[in-house]
Amino acid sequence: MRWFYLLAGLVCLATGGVHAVLGGIDTLNPVMASKVDMTVRAAILVVWHAISLLFGLSALAFFWAFWVGPAKARPIGVLLGLFYLLFAGLFAGLSFLWFEDPMVLPQWTLLAPIGLFALVASI
């Protein structure tokens, strides 16, 4: 089952890359160029970079878990697995509630597999 940690790490790394590049173009840049109050833009920028750090550190944690094996890594795998599933649920839920279409905010399609891979690896 440890191979699922490697999968979680790889998908997490790829998702972080998508977040940084495509998300920056589609989401962050327009917000930063807007007339929204500078304090709000600064807060959004901090959260943006915090999410980038989360992807990077999570990927490292998953690679570590792959290295040491499920017995030692189980708490990390369960915690991060649940976090990513809840994170995916926020995107899918808000997308459905606000737009009646879960694909308006498709981020959940990348976040859910990370969570599932981590939980499966933790078994």
ABEGO torsion letter per residue (X at the ends): XAAAAAAAAAAAAAAAAAAAAAAAAAAAAAAAABABBAAAAAAAAAAAAAAAAAAAAAAAAAAAAAAAEAAAAAAAAAAAAAAAAAAAAAAAAAAAAAAGBAAABAAAAAAAAAAAAAAAAAX
